[in-house]
Amino acid sequence: MVGRIYLAKIYFTDLSEYKIRPVVVIREYGDDSVCLPLTSNLEHDGIAG
């Protein structure tokens, strides 16, 4: 599962709605996993580059 790309429900901060977005799994912890979002948006505020 690590290294694979999946479609995941990414919830808004208030958990009222979500969008389906691609993610890549980078680590697994039992039934949980750590994922990174895949994006083509290279100008994202708040992320050091």
N, C-alpha and C positions, 0 to 999 in steps of 0.2 A: 504494500500500500504506500510506503514512503516513496516519494518521487513521482507519484501519479497525479494526474490532473482530474479534478471533480467539479461538478456544479454544486454550489452550496447556497443555503438560505443565509443571507447576510442581513441581520436585523438592524433597524434604525435604533438610535440611542434610547428612545422611549419604548422600544419593543412593540410598537403599535403595528408596524408593517415590516416587510422585508423585500429584498430583491434577490433574484437568482444571479450569482456571479461565479466565475471560474476561480478556483484556488488550487494550489499545489501543496501536498502533504509533506512536511519536513521532519516530523517526529511523531511517534505513537507512544501512548501511555495507557496500556490496557484497552479499554473501550473508547478512550479519548484520543484526540490527535491535535497537533499544532499545525496550522495551515497559514500560508501566505497568499494574499490576494494577487491575482494576475491582472495587470492593467497595461494599457498603452498610454495612459496619462502620465507624461513625464514632468509636468509642472504641477506638483501637488504640495500645497502649503503644509508646513509642519514636519516634513520629512527631509532630513539632512542628506545631501547628495554628493 
